[in-house]
C-alpha cells in the first residue's frame, strides 16, 4: 500500500470507515454497528471503531513481521477468501 494520509470518518448511519483523505475512492475498511450495538455502546461508535482499526493494523503488522513480509511492497491477491473466526 502506498503511503498516504488516512482518515476515520463516522458516516452517521452506524457506519465508520477508514479512507484515504485526498480522494473519494472506496473505503479501505468499513465497520457497521447495528442499532442494538450502538445503544449498547452508548453512541460511542467512533471511539470503538478507532480502537478496532488500531488493533487490526497492529495485528497485521505483527503477522507481516513474523512472516518476513514488507507491508509497503506487498500486493493483495484478487481472490479474497472469506473466513469466519469463532
PDB file of N, CA, C and O in Angstrom:
ATOM      1  N   UNK A   1       0.859  -1.176   0.000  1.00  0.00           N
ATOM      2  CA  UNK A   1       0.000   0.000   0.000  1.00  0.00           C
ATOM      3  C   UNK A   1       0.895   1.225   0.000  1.00  0.00           C
ATOM      4  O   UNK A   1       1.857   1.283   0.766  1.00  0.00           O
ATOM      5  N   UNK A   2       0.606   2.182  -0.822  1.00  0.00           N
ATOM      6  CA  UNK A   2       1.378   3.405  -0.862  1.00  0.00           C
ATOM      7  C   UNK A   2       1.093   4.239   0.376  1.00  0.00           C
ATOM      8  O   UNK A   2       0.037   4.129   0.998  1.00  0.00           O
ATOM      9  N   UNK A   3       2.066   5.075   0.716  1.00  0.00           N
ATOM     10  CA  UNK A   3       1.912   5.936   1.873  1.00  0.00           C
ATOM     11  C   UNK A   3       0.975   7.088   1.514  1.00  0.00           C
ATOM     12  O   UNK A   3       1.204   7.805   0.539  1.00  0.00           O
ATOM     13  N   UNK A   4      -0.070   7.256   2.304  1.00  0.00           N
ATOM     14  CA  UNK A   4      -0.984   8.367   2.100  1.00  0.00           C
ATOM     15  C   UNK A   4      -1.652   8.689   3.427  1.00  0.00           C
ATOM     16  O   UNK A   4      -1.633   7.886   4.360  1.00  0.00           O
ATOM     17  N   UNK A   5      -2.232   9.857   3.494  1.00  0.00           N
ATOM     18  CA  UNK A   5      -2.919  10.275   4.701  1.00  0.00           C
ATOM     19  C   UNK A   5      -4.263   9.579   4.769  1.00  0.00           C
ATOM     20  O   UNK A   5      -5.037   9.621   3.812  1.00  0.00           O
ATOM     21  N   UNK A   6      -4.548   8.935   5.904  1.00  0.00           N
ATOM     22  CA  UNK A   6      -5.807   8.227   6.096  1.00  0.00           C
ATOM     23  C   UNK A   6      -6.643   8.956   7.134  1.00  0.00           C
ATOM     24  O   UNK A   6      -6.117   9.639   8.013  1.00  0.00           O
ATOM     25  N   UNK A   7      -7.961   8.795   7.015  1.00  0.00           N
ATOM     26  CA  UNK A   7      -8.859   9.396   7.989  1.00  0.00           C
ATOM     27  C   UNK A   7      -9.954   8.403   8.356  1.00  0.00           C
ATOM     28  O   UNK A   7     -10.374   7.583   7.539  1.00  0.00           O
ATOM     29  N   UNK A   8     -10.404   8.496   9.599  1.00  0.00           N
ATOM     30  CA  UNK A   8     -11.523   7.684  10.074  1.00  0.00           C
ATOM     31  C   UNK A   8     -12.734   8.599  10.109  1.00  0.00           C
ATOM     32  O   UNK A   8     -12.711   9.659  10.734  1.00  0.00           O
ATOM     33  N   UNK A   9     -13.811   8.170   9.419  1.00  0.00           N
ATOM     34  CA  UNK A   9     -14.988   9.023   9.273  1.00  0.00           C
ATOM     35  C   UNK A   9     -16.228   8.283   9.766  1.00  0.00           C
ATOM     36  O   UNK A   9     -16.480   7.141   9.379  1.00  0.00           O
ATOM     37  N   UNK A  10     -16.994   8.948  10.623  1.00  0.00           N
ATOM     38  CA  UNK A  10     -18.289   8.430  11.066  1.00  0.00           C
ATOM     39  C   UNK A  10     -19.328   8.933  10.076  1.00  0.00           C
ATOM     40  O   UNK A  10     -19.568  10.137   9.979  1.00  0.00           O
ATOM     41  N   UNK A  11     -19.945   8.012   9.341  1.00  0.00           N
ATOM     42  CA  UNK A  11     -20.915   8.403   8.322  1.00  0.00           C
ATOM     43  C   UNK A  11     -22.284   8.737   8.896  1.00  0.00           C
ATOM     44  O   UNK A  11     -23.162   9.199   8.168  1.00  0.00           O
ATOM     45  N   UNK A  12     -22.478   8.509  10.198  1.00  0.00           N
ATOM     46  CA  UNK A  12     -23.705   8.924  10.866  1.00  0.00           C
ATOM     47  C   UNK A  12     -24.858   7.941  10.779  1.00  0.00           C
ATOM     48  O   UNK A  12     -25.916   8.167  11.367  1.00  0.00           O
ATOM     49  N   UNK A  13     -24.660   6.853  10.049  1.00  0.00           N
ATOM     50  CA  UNK A  13     -25.735   5.871   9.909  1.00  0.00           C
ATOM     51  C   UNK A  13     -25.364   4.534  10.552  1.00  0.00           C
ATOM     52  O   UNK A  13     -25.905   3.487  10.196  1.00  0.00           O
ATOM     53  N   UNK A  14     -24.434   4.591  11.504  1.00  0.00           N
ATOM     54  CA  UNK A  14     -23.966   3.376  12.146  1.00  0.00           C
ATOM     55  C   UNK A  14     -22.725   2.807  11.479  1.00  0.00           C
ATOM     56  O   UNK A  14     -22.203   1.779  11.909  1.00  0.00           O
ATOM     57  N   UNK A  15     -22.251   3.472  10.430  1.00  0.00           N
ATOM     58  CA  UNK A  15     -21.062   3.001   9.709  1.00  0.00           C
ATOM     59  C   UNK A  15     -19.899   3.965   9.925  1.00  0.00           C
ATOM     60  O   UNK A  15     -20.055   5.184   9.849  1.00  0.00           O
ATOM     61  N   UNK A  16     -18.725   3.383  10.197  1.00  0.00           N
ATOM     62  CA  UNK A  16     -17.491   4.144  10.339  1.00  0.00           C
ATOM     63  C   UNK A  16     -16.521   3.571   9.319  1.00  0.00           C
ATOM     64  O   UNK A  16     -16.395   2.352   9.207  1.00  0.00           O
ATOM     65  N   UNK A  17     -15.830   4.433   8.569  1.00  0.00           N
ATOM     66  CA  UNK A  17     -14.926   3.972   7.521  1.00  0.00           C
ATOM     67  C   UNK A  17     -13.529   4.543   7.712  1.00  0.00           C
ATOM     68  O   UNK A  17     -13.347   5.628   8.266  1.00  0.00           O
ATOM     69  N   UNK A  18     -12.552   3.784   7.240  1.00  0.00           N
ATOM     70  CA  UNK A  18     -11.174   4.250   7.129  1.00  0.00           C
ATOM     71  C   UNK A  18     -10.948   4.476   5.645  1.00  0.00           C
ATOM     72  O   UNK A  18     -11.123   3.560   4.841  1.00  0.00           O
ATOM     73  N   UNK A  19     -10.559   5.688   5.279  1.00  0.00           N
ATOM     74  CA  UNK A  19     -10.407   6.025   3.867  1.00  0.00           C
ATOM     75  C   UNK A  19      -9.213   6.933   3.660  1.00  0.00           C
ATOM     76  O   UNK A  19      -8.700   7.548   4.594  1.00  0.00           O
ATOM     77  N   UNK A  20      -8.783   7.001   2.397  1.00  0.00           N
ATOM     78  CA  UNK A  20      -7.712   7.939   2.053  1.00  0.00           C
ATOM     79  C   UNK A  20      -8.287   9.348   2.097  1.00  0.00           C
ATOM     80  O   UNK A  20      -9.393   9.586   1.612  1.00  0.00           O
ATOM     81  N   UNK A  21      -7.548  10.270   2.670  1.00  0.00           N
ATOM     82  CA  UNK A  21      -8.047  11.631   2.868  1.00  0.00           C
ATOM     83  C   UNK A  21      -8.118  12.426   1.579  1.00  0.00           C
ATOM     84  O   UNK A  21      -8.969  13.306   1.448  1.00  0.00           O
ATOM     85  N   UNK A  22      -7.248  12.138   0.624  1.00  0.00           N
ATOM     86  CA  UNK A  22      -7.145  13.008  -0.546  1.00  0.00           C
ATOM     87  C   UNK A  22      -8.011  12.618  -1.731  1.00  0.00           C
ATOM     88  O   UNK A  22      -8.005  13.312  -2.747  1.00  0.00           O
ATOM     89  N   UNK A  23      -8.762  11.514  -1.625  1.00  0.00           N
ATOM     90  CA  UNK A  23      -9.600  11.152  -2.769  1.00  0.00           C
ATOM     91  C   UNK A  23     -10.906  10.510  -2.314  1.00  0.00           C
ATOM     92  O   UNK A  23     -11.117  10.267  -1.126  1.00  0.00           O
ATOM     93  N   UNK A  24     -11.769  10.243  -3.278  1.00  0.00           N
ATOM     94  CA  UNK A  24     -13.082   9.684  -2.984  1.00  0.00           C
ATOM     95  C   UNK A  24     -13.172   8.206  -3.353  1.00  0.00           C
ATOM     96  O   UNK A  24     -14.246   7.715  -3.701  1.00  0.00           O
ATOM     97  N   UNK A  25     -12.043   7.496  -3.277  1.00  0.00           N
ATOM     98  CA  UNK A  25     -12.053   6.074  -3.610  1.00  0.00           C
ATOM     99  C   UNK A  25     -12.799   5.282  -2.538  1.00  0.00           C
ATOM    100  O   UNK A  25     -13.158   5.806  -1.483  1.00  0.00           O
ATOM    101  N   UNK A  26     -13.014   4.025  -2.838  1.00  0.00           N
ATOM    102  CA  UNK A  26     -13.725   3.135  -1.918  1.00  0.00           C
ATOM    103  C   UNK A  26     -12.984   3.072  -0.577  1.00  0.00           C
ATOM    104  O   UNK A  26     -11.754   3.053  -0.563  1.00  0.00           O
ATOM    105  N   UNK A  27     -13.704   3.041   0.546  1.00  0.00           N
ATOM    106  CA  UNK A  27     -13.046   2.963   1.857  1.00  0.00           C
ATOM    107  C   UNK A  27     -12.178   1.712   1.977  1.00  0.00           C
ATOM    108  O   UNK A  27     -12.495   0.670   1.404  1.00  0.00           O
ATOM    109  N   UNK A  28     -11.093   1.824   2.717  1.00  0.00           N
ATOM    110  CA  UNK A  28     -10.200   0.693   2.951  1.00  0.00           C
ATOM    111  C   UNK A  28     -10.807  -0.272   3.958  1.00  0.00           C
ATOM    112  O   UNK A  28     -10.640  -1.486   3.845  1.00  0.00           O
ATOM    113  N   UNK A  29     -11.513   0.279   4.947  1.00  0.00           N
ATOM    114  CA  UNK A  29     -12.164  -0.506   5.997  1.00  0.00           C
ATOM    115  C   UNK A  29     -13.522   0.109   6.268  1.00  0.00           C
ATOM    116  O   UNK A  29     -13.671   1.331   6.283  1.00  0.00           O
ATOM    117  N   UNK A  30     -14.499  -0.738   6.479  1.00  0.00           N
ATOM    118  CA  UNK A  30     -15.847  -0.281   6.830  1.00  0.00           C
ATOM    119  C   UNK A  30     -16.325  -1.087   8.033  1.00  0.00           C
ATOM    120  O   UNK A  30     -16.293  -2.317   8.012  1.00  0.00           O
ATOM    121  N   UNK A  31     -16.762  -0.401   9.071  1.00  0.00           N
ATOM    122  CA  UNK A  31     -17.293  -1.045  10.263  1.00  0.00           C
ATOM    123  C   UNK A  31     -18.724  -0.560  10.430  1.00  0.00           C
ATOM    124  O   UNK A  31     -18.978   0.644  10.477  1.00  0.00           O
ATOM    125  N   UNK A  32     -19.661  -1.503  10.520  1.00  0.00           N
ATOM    126  CA  UNK A  32     -21.065  -1.145  10.684  1.00  0.00           C
ATOM    127  C   UNK A  32     -21.565  -1.637  12.043  1.00  0.00           C
ATOM    128  O   UNK A  32     -21.368  -2.794  12.414  1.00  0.00           O
ATOM    129  N   UNK A  33     -22.209  -0.741  12.765  1.00  0.00           N
ATOM    130  CA  UNK A  33     -22.795  -1.069  14.052  1.00  0.00           C
ATOM    131  C   UNK A  33     -24.316  -1.096  13.908  1.00  0.00           C
ATOM    132  O   UNK A  33     -24.906  -0.176  13.342  1.00  0.00           O
ATOM    133  N   UNK A  34     -24.933  -2.128  14.410  1.00  0.00           N
ATOM    134  CA  UNK A  34     -26.396  -2.205  14.396  1.00  0.00           C
ATOM    135  C   UNK A  34     -26.944  -1.207  15.414  1.00  0.00           C
ATOM    136  O   UNK A  34     -26.201  -0.676  16.240  1.00  0.00           O
ATOM    137  N   UNK A  35     -28.232  -0.963  15.345  1.00  0.00           N
ATOM    138  CA  UNK A  35     -28.863  -0.062  16.321  1.00  0.00           C
ATOM    139  C   UNK A  35     -28.686  -0.597  17.730  1.00  0.00           C
ATOM    140  O   UNK A  35     -28.443   0.162  18.668  1.00  0.00           O
ATOM    141  N   UNK A  36     -28.812  -1.919  17.873  1.00  0.00           N
ATOM    142  CA  UNK A  36     -28.645  -2.543  19.192  1.00  0.00           C
ATOM    143  C   UNK A  36     -27.217  -2.347  19.718  1.00  0.00           C
ATOM    144  O   UNK A  36     -27.019  -2.033  20.892  1.00  0.00           O
ATOM    145  N   UNK A  37     -26.231  -2.535  18.842  1.00  0.00           N
ATOM    146  CA  UNK A  37     -24.840  -2.341  19.247  1.00  0.00           C
ATOM    147  C   UNK A  37     -24.576  -0.877  19.601  1.00  0.00           C
ATOM    148  O   UNK A  37     -23.887  -0.588  20.579  1.00  0.00           O
ATOM    149  N   UNK A  38     -25.124   0.041  18.809  1.00  0.00           N
ATOM    150  CA  UNK A  38     -24.956   1.469  19.091  1.00  0.00           C
ATOM    151  C   UNK A  38     -25.533   1.838  20.452  1.00  0.00           C
ATOM    152  O   UNK A  38     -24.942   2.620  21.196  1.00  0.00           O
ATOM    153  N   UNK A  39     -26.687   1.272  20.768  1.00  0.00           N
ATOM    154  CA  UNK A  39     -27.300   1.534  22.072  1.00  0.00           C
ATOM    155  C   UNK A  39     -26.421   0.986  23.195  1.00  0.00           C
ATOM    156  O   UNK A  39     -26.226   1.637  24.222  1.00  0.00           O
ATOM    157  N   UNK A  40     -25.895  -0.220  22.982  1.00  0.00           N
ATOM    158  CA  UNK A  40     -25.022  -0.833  23.981  1.00  0.00           C
ATOM    159  C   UNK A  40     -23.747  -0.006  24.171  1.00  0.00           C
ATOM    160  O   UNK A  40     -23.246   0.128  25.288  1.00  0.00           O
ATOM    161  N   UNK A  41     -23.227   0.547  23.063  1.00  0.00           N
ATOM    162  CA  UNK A  41     -22.011   1.358  23.121  1.00  0.00           C
ATOM    163  C   UNK A  41     -22.290   2.790  23.564  1.00  0.00           C
ATOM    164  O   UNK A  41     -21.371   3.604  23.663  1.00  0.00           O
ATOM    165  N   UNK A  42     -23.540   3.093  23.827  1.00  0.00           N
ATOM    166  CA  UNK A  42     -23.979   4.432  24.238  1.00  0.00           C
ATOM    167  C   UNK A  42     -23.503   5.489  23.241  1.00  0.00           C
ATOM    168  O   UNK A  42     -23.018   6.557  23.617  1.00  0.00           O
ATOM    169  N   UNK A  43     -23.660   5.150  21.936  1.00  0.00           N
ATOM    170  CA  UNK A  43     -23.305   6.044  20.830  1.00  0.00           C
ATOM    171  C   UNK A  43     -21.829   6.450  20.810  1.00  0.00           C
ATOM    172  O   UNK A  43     -21.488   7.535  20.340  1.00  0.00           O
ATOM    173  N   UNK A  44     -20.957   5.579  21.320  1.00  0.00           N
ATOM    174  CA  UNK A  44     -19.509   5.797  21.240  1.00  0.00           C
ATOM    175  C   UNK A  44     -18.913   4.996  20.093  1.00  0.00           C
ATOM    176  O   UNK A  44     -17.795   4.491  20.194  1.00  0.00           O
ATOM    177  N   UNK A  45     -19.671   4.881  18.989  1.00  0.00           N
ATOM    178  CA  UNK A  45     -19.257   4.074  17.845  1.00  0.00           C
ATOM    179  C   UNK A  45     -17.896   4.495  17.295  1.00  0.00           C
ATOM    180  O   UNK A  45     -17.059   3.640  17.002  1.00  0.00           O
ATOM    181  N   UNK A  46     -17.668   5.778  17.152  1.00  0.00           N
ATOM    182  CA  UNK A  46     -16.419   6.266  16.560  1.00  0.00           C
ATOM    183  C   UNK A  46     -15.222   5.856  17.416  1.00  0.00           C
ATOM    184  O   UNK A  46     -14.206   5.406  16.885  1.00  0.00           O
ATOM    185  N   UNK A  47     -15.333   6.008  18.716  1.00  0.00           N
ATOM    186  CA  UNK A  47     -14.234   5.656  19.607  1.00  0.00           C
ATOM    187  C   UNK A  47     -13.942   4.160  19.546  1.00  0.00           C
ATOM    188  O   UNK A  47     -12.779   3.757  19.510  1.00  0.00           O
ATOM    189  N   UNK A  48     -14.987   3.334  19.532  1.00  0.00           N
ATOM    190  CA  UNK A  48     -14.811   1.884  19.446  1.00  0.00           C
ATOM    191  C   UNK A  48     -14.219   1.503  18.092  1.00  0.00           C
ATOM    192  O   UNK A  48     -13.333   0.651  18.027  1.00  0.00           O
ATOM    193  N   UNK A  49     -14.691   2.116  17.019  1.00  0.00           N
ATOM    194  CA  UNK A  49     -14.164   1.829  15.681  1.00  0.00           C
ATOM    195  C   UNK A  49     -12.681   2.194  15.591  1.00  0.00           C
ATOM    196  O   UNK A  49     -11.905   1.454  14.987  1.00  0.00           O
ATOM    197  N   UNK A  50     -12.276   3.315  16.180  1.00  0.00           N
ATOM    198  CA  UNK A  50     -10.862   3.710  16.183  1.00  0.00           C
ATOM    199  C   UNK A  50     -10.010   2.636  16.834  1.00  0.00           C
ATOM    200  O   UNK A  50      -8.948   2.283  16.321  1.00  0.00           O
ATOM    201  N   UNK A  51     -10.471   2.119  17.958  1.00  0.00           N
ATOM    202  CA  UNK A  51      -9.725   1.080  18.669  1.00  0.00           C
ATOM    203  C   UNK A  51      -9.678  -0.202  17.845  1.00  0.00           C
ATOM    204  O   UNK A  51      -8.647  -0.874  17.802  1.00  0.00           O
ATOM    205  N   UNK A  52     -10.791  -0.546  17.187  1.00  0.00           N
ATOM    206  CA  UNK A  52     -10.833  -1.743  16.345  1.00  0.00           C
ATOM    207  C   UNK A  52      -9.860  -1.619  15.172  1.00  0.00           C
ATOM    208  O   UNK A  52      -9.145  -2.570  14.858  1.00  0.00           O
ATOM    209  N   UNK A  53      -9.829  -0.466  14.532  1.00  0.00           N
ATOM    210  CA  UNK A  53      -8.935  -0.246  13.398  1.00  0.00           C
ATOM    211  C   UNK A  53      -7.482  -0.297  13.853  1.00  0.00           C
ATOM    212  O   UNK A  53      -6.646  -0.917  13.196  1.00  0.00           O
ATOM    213  N   UNK A  54      -7.180   0.350  14.968  1.00  0.00           N
ATOM    214  CA  UNK A  54      -5.813   0.335  15.501  1.00  0.00           C
ATOM    215  C   UNK A  54      -5.375  -1.094  15.820  1.00  0.00           C
ATOM    216  O   UNK A  54      -4.251  -1.482  15.500  1.00  0.00           O
ATOM    217  N   UNK A  55      -6.247  -1.870  16.443  1.00  0.00           N
ATOM    218  CA  UNK A  55      -5.919  -3.258  16.773  1.00  0.00           C
ATOM    219  C   UNK A  55      -5.683  -4.073  15.503  1.00  0.00           C
ATOM    220  O   UNK A  55      -4.776  -4.905  15.460  1.00  0.00           O
ATOM    221  N   UNK A  56      -6.485  -3.842  14.480  1.00  0.00           N
ATOM    222  CA  UNK A  56      -6.311  -4.547  13.215  1.00  0.00           C
ATOM    223  C   UNK A  56      -4.996  -4.220  12.540  1.00  0.00           C
ATOM    224  O   UNK A  56      -4.332  -5.112  12.011  1.00  0.00           O
ATOM    225  N   UNK A  57      -4.612  -2.964  12.550  1.00  0.00           N
ATOM    226  CA  UNK A  57      -3.348  -2.552  11.944  1.00  0.00           C
ATOM    227  C   UNK A  57      -2.173  -3.162  12.705  1.00  0.00           C
ATOM    228  O   UNK A  57      -1.213  -3.636  12.097  1.00  0.00           O
ATOM    229  N   UNK A  58      -2.252  -3.150  14.033  1.00  0.00           N
ATOM    230  CA  UNK A  58      -1.185  -3.733  14.843  1.00  0.00           C
ATOM    231  C   UNK A  58      -1.078  -5.239  14.605  1.00  0.00           C
ATOM    232  O   UNK A  58       0.027  -5.771  14.505  1.00  0.00           O
ATOM    233  N   UNK A  59      -2.212  -5.928  14.514  1.00  0.00           N
ATOM    234  CA  UNK A  59      -2.202  -7.371  14.270  1.00  0.00           C
ATOM    235  C   UNK A  59      -1.615  -7.681  12.892  1.00  0.00           C
ATOM    236  O   UNK A  59      -0.826  -8.615  12.750  1.00  0.00           O
ATOM    237  N   UNK A  60      -1.994  -6.906  11.887  1.00  0.00           N
ATOM    238  CA  UNK A  60      -1.463  -7.121  10.539  1.00  0.00           C
ATOM    239  C   UNK A  60       0.043  -6.886  10.505  1.00  0.00           C
ATOM    240  O   UNK A  60       0.765  -7.631   9.842  1.00  0.00           O
ATOM    241  N   UNK A  61       0.527  -5.871  11.204  1.00  0.00           N
ATOM    242  CA  UNK A  61       1.962  -5.585  11.249  1.00  0.00           C
ATOM    243  C   UNK A  61       2.715  -6.725  11.928  1.00  0.00           C
ATOM    244  O   UNK A  61       3.791  -7.112  11.472  1.00  0.00           O
ATOM    245  N   UNK A  62       2.161  -7.265  13.011  1.00  0.00           N
ATOM    246  CA  UNK A  62       2.811  -8.389  13.705  1.00  0.00           C
ATOM    247  C   UNK A  62       2.855  -9.623  12.817  1.00  0.00           C
ATOM    248  O   UNK A  62       3.871 -10.317  12.775  1.00  0.00           O
ATOM    249  N   UNK A  63       1.764  -9.906  12.106  1.00  0.00           N
ATOM    250  CA  UNK A  63       1.740 -11.065  11.214  1.00  0.00           C
ATOM    251  C   UNK A  63       2.755 -10.897  10.092  1.00  0.00           C
ATOM    252  O   UNK A  63       3.447 -11.849   9.731  1.00  0.00           O
ATOM    253  N   UNK A  64       2.846  -9.693   9.541  1.00  0.00           N
ATOM    254  CA  UNK A  64       3.805  -9.424   8.469  1.00  0.00           C
ATOM    255  C   UNK A  64       5.232  -9.558   8.989  1.00  0.00           C
ATOM    256  O   UNK A  64       6.108 -10.079   8.300  1.00  0.00           O
ATOM    257  N   UNK A  65       5.451  -9.087  10.198  1.00  0.00           N
ATOM    258  CA  UNK A  65       6.782  -9.175  10.802  1.00  0.00           C
ATOM    259  C   UNK A  65       7.191 -10.633  11.000  1.00  0.00           C
ATOM    260  O   UNK A  65       8.331 -11.004  10.719  1.00  0.00           O
ATOM    261  N   UNK A  66       6.270 -11.452  11.480  1.00  0.00           N
ATOM    262  CA  UNK A  66       6.558 -12.872  11.711  1.00  0.00           C
ATOM    263  C   UNK A  66       6.838 -13.607  10.402  1.00  0.00           C
ATOM    264  O   UNK A  66       7.661 -14.522  10.366  1.00  0.00           O
ATOM    265  N   UNK A  67       6.160 -13.212   9.335  1.00  0.00           N
ATOM    266  CA  UNK A  67       6.346 -13.914   8.067  1.00  0.00           C
ATOM    267  C   UNK A  67       7.431 -13.275   7.203  1.00  0.00           C
ATOM    268  O   UNK A  67       7.747 -13.784   6.127  1.00  0.00           O
ATOM    269  N   UNK A  68       7.999 -12.172   7.664  1.00  0.00           N
ATOM    270  CA  UNK A  68       9.055 -11.505   6.921  1.00  0.00           C
ATOM    271  C   UNK A  68       8.568 -10.744   5.709  1.00  0.00           C
ATOM    272  O   UNK A  68       9.347 -10.498   4.789  1.00  0.00           O
ATOM    273  N   UNK A  69       7.300 -10.363   5.679  1.00  0.00           N
ATOM    274  CA  UNK A  69       6.719  -9.655   4.543  1.00  0.00           C
ATOM    275  C   UNK A  69       6.852  -8.157   4.764  1.00  0.00           C
ATOM    276  O   UNK A  69       6.603  -7.654   5.861  1.00  0.00           O
ATOM    277  N   UNK A  70       7.246  -7.448   3.710  1.00  0.00           N
ATOM    278  CA  UNK A  70       7.306  -5.987   3.751  1.00  0.00           C
ATOM    279  C   UNK A  70       5.933  -5.458   3.367  1.00  0.00           C
ATOM    280  O   UNK A  70       5.530  -5.600   2.213  1.00  0.00           O
ATOM    281  N   UNK A  71       5.197  -4.848   4.305  1.00  0.00           N
ATOM    282  CA  UNK A  71       3.825  -4.406   4.078  1.00  0.00           C
ATOM    283  C   UNK A  71       3.710  -3.373   2.963  1.00  0.00           C
ATOM    284  O   UNK A  71       2.676  -3.317   2.298  1.00  0.00           O
ATOM    285  N   UNK A  72       4.732  -2.555   2.736  1.00  0.00           N
ATOM    286  CA  UNK A  72       4.640  -1.489   1.743  1.00  0.00           C
ATOM    287  C   UNK A  72       4.754  -1.988   0.309  1.00  0.00           C
ATOM    288  O   UNK A  72       4.307  -1.309  -0.615  1.00  0.00           O
ATOM    289  N   UNK A  73       5.346  -3.168   0.107  1.00  0.00           N
ATOM    290  CA  UNK A  73       5.556  -3.637  -1.258  1.00  0.00           C
ATOM    291  C   UNK A  73       4.683  -4.814  -1.629  1.00  0.00           C
ATOM    292  O   UNK A  73       4.747  -5.293  -2.761  1.00  0.00           O
ATOM    293  N   UNK A  74       3.873  -5.289  -0.710  1.00  0.00           N
ATOM    294  CA  UNK A  74       3.047  -6.449  -0.968  1.00  0.00           C
ATOM    295  C   UNK A  74       1.744  -6.041  -1.631  1.00  0.00           C
ATOM    296  O   UNK A  74       1.107  -5.073  -1.216  1.00  0.00           O
ATOM    297  N   UNK A  75       1.346  -6.778  -2.661  1.00  0.00           N
ATOM    298  CA  UNK A  75       0.057  -6.526  -3.300  1.00  0.00           C
ATOM    299  C   UNK A  75      -0.921  -7.571  -2.815  1.00  0.00           C
ATOM    300  O   UNK A  75      -0.558  -8.738  -2.669  1.00  0.00           O
ATOM    301  N   UNK A  76      -2.157  -7.172  -2.564  1.00  0.00           N
ATOM    302  CA  UNK A  76      -3.166  -8.125  -2.122  1.00  0.00           C
ATOM    303  C   UNK A  76      -3.625  -8.965  -3.300  1.00  0.00           C
ATOM    304  O   UNK A  76      -3.616  -8.509  -4.444  1.00  0.00           O
ATOM    305  N   UNK A  77      -4.028 -10.196  -3.013  1.00  0.00           N
ATOM    306  CA  UNK A  77      -4.494 -11.065  -4.093  1.00  0.00           C
ATOM    307  C   UNK A  77      -5.879 -10.633  -4.524  1.00  0.00           C
ATOM    308  O   UNK A  77      -6.639 -10.064  -3.740  1.00  0.00           O
ATOM    309  N   UNK A  78      -6.201 -10.908  -5.776  1.00  0.00           N
ATOM    310  CA  UNK A  78      -7.501 -10.533  -6.305  1.00  0.00           C
ATOM    311  C   UNK A  78      -8.610 -11.418  -5.763  1.00  0.00           C
ATOM    312  O   UNK A  78      -9.766 -10.996  -5.717  1.00  0.00           O
ATOM    313  N   UNK A  79      -8.289 -12.615  -5.359  1.00  0.00           N
ATOM    314  CA  UNK A  79      -9.276 -13.550  -4.861  1.00  0.00           C
ATOM    315  C   UNK A  79      -9.256 -13.553  -3.334  1.00  0.00           C
ATOM    316  O   UNK A  79      -8.498 -14.302  -2.717  1.00  0.00           O
ATOM    317  N   UNK A  80     -10.082 -12.722  -2.739  1.00  0.00           N
ATOM    318  CA  UNK A  80     -10.176 -12.670  -1.284  1.00  0.00           C
ATOM    319  C   UNK A  80     -10.928 -13.899  -0.799  1.00  0.00           C
ATOM    320  O   UNK A  80     -11.941 -14.296  -1.376  1.00  0.00           O
ATOM    321  N   UNK A  81     -10.420 -14.485   0.259  1.00  0.00           N
ATOM    322  CA  UNK A  81     -11.031 -15.685   0.812  1.00  0.00           C
ATOM    323  C   UNK A  81     -11.796 -15.312   2.068  1.00  0.00           C
ATOM    324  O   UNK A  81     -11.252 -14.645   2.949  1.00  0.00           O
ATOM    325  N   UNK A  82     -13.051 -15.732   2.164  1.00  0.00           N
ATOM    326  CA  UNK A  82     -13.871 -15.458   3.347  1.00  0.00           C
ATOM    327  C   UNK A  82     -13.511 -16.439   4.435  1.00  0.00           C
ATOM    328  O   UNK A  82     -13.425 -17.646   4.208  1.00  0.00           O
ATOM    329  N   UNK A  83     -13.300 -15.900   5.626  1.00  0.00           N
ATOM    330  CA  UNK A  83     -13.032 -16.756   6.767  1.00  0.00           C
ATOM    331  C   UNK A  83     -13.877 -16.276   7.935  1.00  0.00           C
ATOM    332  O   UNK A  83     -14.124 -15.080   8.086  1.00  0.00           O
ATOM    333  N   UNK A  84     -14.311 -17.207   8.748  1.00  0.00           N
ATOM    334  CA  UNK A  84     -15.076 -16.884   9.937  1.00  0.00           C
ATOM    335  C   UNK A  84     -14.288 -17.362  11.136  1.00  0.00           C
ATOM    336  O   UNK A  84     -13.890 -18.525  11.205  1.00  0.00           O
ATOM    337  N   UNK A  85     -14.063 -16.467  12.078  1.00  0.00           N
ATOM    338  CA  UNK A  85     -13.329 -16.789  13.290  1.00  0.00           C
ATOM    339  C   UNK A  85     -14.319 -16.811  14.435  1.00  0.00           C
ATOM    340  O   UNK A  85     -15.011 -15.824  14.685  1.00  0.00           O
ATOM    341  N   UNK A  86     -14.387 -17.910  15.117  1.00  0.00           N
ATOM    342  CA  UNK A  86     -15.323 -18.055  16.249  1.00  0.00           C
ATOM    343  C   UNK A  86     -14.577 -18.072  17.548  1.00  0.00           C
ATOM    344  O   UNK A  86     -15.189 -18.186  18.610  1.00  0.00           O
TER     345      UNK A  86
END
